[in-house]
Amino acid sequence: MSEDISSRDARIDHLLTTEDIREVLRRYTRGLDRHDDALMASAFWPDAEINYLDNFNGPTDAFVEWGNKWHEDRYLEHQHHITNVNIDLDGDQAHVVSYVIFILRQKDNLQAFGSGRYIDQFERRAGEWRIAVREFLPEMRIAVPVNPRRELPSPPGNGRWDKGDISYQKPLLRRADRPK
């Protein structure tokens, strides 16, 4: 940890800052898994450099388009879960290493489970934290046969890649009170 957090005020500021950074990571995974372009992009500065091995290298807008197309072309469903987050703060910069577990229901009747790390350089600009540089490092992956997808009746229906997904319904109404 680069910053001195010995005083109570400094500790509170540190906690608020690290929570702001974690919120950025949560916005990213929710945006990715719901194919919500604006939410996904909000995790990165527009001039960010985003690198996914040799598959992609570029700025935010191109990454959002590429990432959604990549997932749409290969998968029926997917989830990304951020687990351990290590944050090293240094003023308006933060070096952040996040572990990610992903579950991918492939179109070829396999389900892949994998993990990796996001190595991010965050920057605070005008009081807001976002990712300025990202390197994605996949580390493990296994694919297994999957049972047919269970189609859920509505409500709630299966997850969707648009704002028709039940998670966007605010407030979440009791089933009897939802429009038919």
Secondary structure, DSSP 4 states (H G I P E B T S, - for coil): --S---SHHHHHHHHHHHHHHHHHHHHHHHHHHHT-HHHHHTTEEEEEEEEETTTEEE-HHHHHHHHHHHHHHHEEEEEEEEEEEEEEEETTEEEEEEEEEEEEEETTSEEEEEEEEEEEEEEEETTEEEEEEEEEEEEEEEEEE-PPPPPPPTTT-S--SSTTSGGG-SS---GGGS--
